[in-house]
């Protein structure tokens, strides 16, 4: 598998680490136990197109949001995580 | 000198008669030529019997001339290089080659295990499952070892492989598999268009079937066209031709696997060269011109030595000038088989008869027969009579019911051709049935791939050339190359006609899968017993599961299954195709990553110095760390460790702690960011101070710990445990980039940039004053406990000094740029000599941390909470942090959790071992009263007894209680006292002094 890192260009799978479903958002500090429980434990396991977190640990150490078809491994989009790169969000 | 090559033609072929080679097969000497394979050389020497079959030990010969060979498997080379199951049909001959036949005893001609044939009725499909059911214990003791001895292929060397294997990457626009007419045409078109081309050819010679079948291309003989094409390709700057290289797998994103047999054609690789190289090739487009495999027809005795694929016989005669038989019969169901007759006649061989299963034969062939003086029999071969010396007599069922007999010493068989659909099917593609050629052809292909020529079911030479050329030109355009492809090579298509025929019923064993000894009746039996699905059929009969992966047998097998189950062949379907296409040695996948290079080795900055001291090293992850430093007269490790601990507690010692993960945290929001990742607060840490921090996972369990210092308003220096250095960096980057992107903070891994030493013991300051610039104030007031700042060393080097203690003694950790680590350690030894400075290893480090009750890896097990570790009070209630909410779950704050407690045997002389389970005193141990376990132990020189830490239910409320430590693994048990985990200096006066 090849992933086009937005900072480094097309690189081989071995440079990346898979984390999983990128959909769950960390709840706000006051969201309560149920919301955090869902965030920590409930994951979709889609046979098809999924948004996933990948880490370019063998390259620029960016966290990436990758849209991948779990049936074909086809990658249709790669975006840097909100805080990836040098600048802080909104700066 | 070896004997004459009786079956070698005087002229012709692509062998080099000026370069004779000697070789041995089963100890007997033979001669061949450069350009031979082992199979062609054996044929030239009249050797027909080359092996014994897997199950029945039947005599077997050479069936094919390529990597599809099921029978002619040998052990090649000897000693450590002995390689079993090597195909004689692809092994290149070299001077001094040694090969031995397999699966026979005591010799190939007199194989006692051939008695298995008498038991043939019990060796039917599924016989393992049926015959060896009971008694169960007999399976391991008797049945399996006996079967393994009797059935099987070659023997592995059993000793380490002396050769090296390499792994490499390559990138190109157009990757081409196969150098037959279609592949070469594709390479010409793509190469002329300016594409970067890689062409992989399994054979050592380029040309594919052109080498055996000839023909006319662009009005010149094929051989001439071939040499011109190869010269043109060689002159193109971006075309790379790789012979002896098999494309074996297709992976995601246009990545392909190929194995290059770099030096398999030599007795052993030249010095500093590898034996084989595993390639991962990344290609924008791939043109599969892998050809087709001629398929056998199944009939009784079809495994007799001398029965050979018709195209293979042509190859041996035309390419190798070796004649497999003197009097040849042909059994064909198609037009192509007749080319073997033409080749054989051209080489002066006798034709005994042609048995053609088609109702009619062309006038041209009839006139060829009358000119050659041989009969054309309309019908099928029903049986072959012969034994280990090969084919003698062939009985033919004529159309209409009559029978005929033909005397011959060789039988060429052609059942048509199966396109090599493996590469196009590796992404779970299913090939589709094409009626006119009665074969499966690719139905689409993985992205970027296209099949051409015979691999795509196109058999005519002209069609192969034009299809290959068009695909090569298109692939180049798709890859963004716009050069001119030029003119398409032109040739005529051969006539094509075929009547499908898979199996001729008859008496005697008729083999479908010759390598695994699967017969037509095994398939019929499988169907009767309900194993009708092709995937069941495969596993029940083992059809297609041998090292050849059923290249010559799968389609025939499922055609027979289709016939007996009353379905069509496409309804019956194919099994899933999986790589590799040919066997690939595990050594090639490992490459250089074996023995000491299995993984990278990380050495600490003081490693070479420690090695000079005779340190014993321990592997911790990739690191090698000094475990202890033995001295003369010490009888074991405990002696050394005890001395090291006493030296630290009584004087001064140092330990390399550079393996800790180190991360620089920069930015105006550095403190706020750390507040989110640690359970305690760092934003309020004063500049010049250090603080112990604890991180949780989001599920509330402890993740890692370490000391973090504030070196400037916007600069923290964070340390992690050795084991978690990488994972914590990844976790912090996740927190920074994904969870909390609003913070202005940057992280830099500096683990390798700093050499860090812990210097501990009451004389630490005395030693440091010899190292640090005299202007630096190291007094308790000037550099108090948990102070952290940059200092100058004598000589001007800047260092970071942290007054932190893991040992419980007055201690500092000192960091210098890694390149000064070796100099620093030597300076410490020199400057510390008057104070008796003692280097200590990870064992002494561990002893002192247990004496001091500090938690480490065994307690940070991923199942403990901060409160379990006695650190619950560190959890801030004034801020959000990773793991905060989940840490409050009912089960994580339950009062009966197992928590860290000190443990010491009531008998001071008793040893304590980690892993022992804690149960109430006087009770019989069982899962119901298991209250925890011992996590860390050591012999404490300070307390002069074994002590430990453990996780024990309600442990902190039970200090002073006597419980039982039960160790069923070692058959031990002893009473222990639960105690304060801080065995040494619980008030902490020593580290603050």
HADDOCK unambig.tbl for C-alpha pairs under 7 A between the chains (distance, minus, plus):
assign (segid A and resid 1 and name CA) (segid B and resid 251 and name CA) 6.90 0.50 0.50
assign (segid A and resid 1 and name CA) (segid B and resid 252 and name CA) 4.47 0.50 0.50
assign (segid A and resid 1 and name CA) (segid B and resid 253 and name CA) 4.81 0.50 0.50
assign (segid A and resid 2 and name CA) (segid B and resid 253 and name CA) 5.37 0.50 0.50
assign (segid A and resid 26 and name CA) (segid B and resid 739 and name CA) 6.81 0.50 0.50
assign (segid A and resid 29 and name CA) (segid B and resid 880 and name CA) 5.94 0.50 0.50
assign (segid A and resid 33 and name CA) (segid B and resid 885 and name CA) 6.03 0.50 0.50
assign (segid A and resid 33 and name CA) (segid B and resid 886 and name CA) 6.93 0.50 0.50
assign (segid A and resid 40 and name CA) (segid B and resid 698 and name CA) 6.83 0.50 0.50
assign (segid A and resid 40 and name CA) (segid B and resid 699 and name CA) 6.54 0.50 0.50
assign (segid A and resid 63 and name CA) (segid B and resid 734 and name CA) 6.57 0.50 0.50
assign (segid A and resid 63 and name CA) (segid B and resid 737 and name CA) 6.63 0.50 0.50
assign (segid A and resid 73 and name CA) (segid B and resid 252 and name CA) 6.86 0.50 0.50
assign (segid A and resid 81 and name CA) (segid B and resid 737 and name CA) 5.85 0.50 0.50
assign (segid A and resid 81 and name CA) (segid B and resid 738 and name CA) 5.68 0.50 0.50
assign (segid A and resid 82 and name CA) (segid B and resid 737 and name CA) 5.97 0.50 0.50
assign (segid A and resid 82 and name CA) (segid B and resid 738 and name CA) 6.07 0.50 0.50
assign (segid A and resid 82 and name CA) (segid B and resid 741 and name CA) 5.98 0.50 0.50
assign (segid A and resid 83 and name CA) (segid B and resid 736 and name CA) 6.45 0.50 0.50
assign (segid A and resid 83 and name CA) (segid B and resid 737 and name CA) 3.74 0.50 0.50
assign (segid A and resid 83 and name CA) (segid B and resid 738 and name CA) 6.11 0.50 0.50
assign (segid A and resid 83 and name CA) (segid B and resid 741 and name CA) 4.28 0.50 0.50
assign (segid A and resid 84 and name CA) (segid B and resid 737 and name CA) 5.05 0.50 0.50
assign (segid A and resid 88 and name CA) (segid B and resid 741 and name CA) 6.51 0.50 0.50
assign (segid A and resid 88 and name CA) (segid B and resid 742 and name CA) 6.25 0.50 0.50
assign (segid A and resid 88 and name CA) (segid B and resid 743 and name CA) 6.50 0.50 0.50
assign (segid A and resid 88 and name CA) (segid B and resid 744 and name CA) 5.26 0.50 0.50
assign (segid A and resid 89 and name CA) (segid B and resid 741 and name CA) 6.03 0.50 0.50
assign (segid A and resid 89 and name CA) (segid B and resid 742 and name CA) 5.57 0.50 0.50
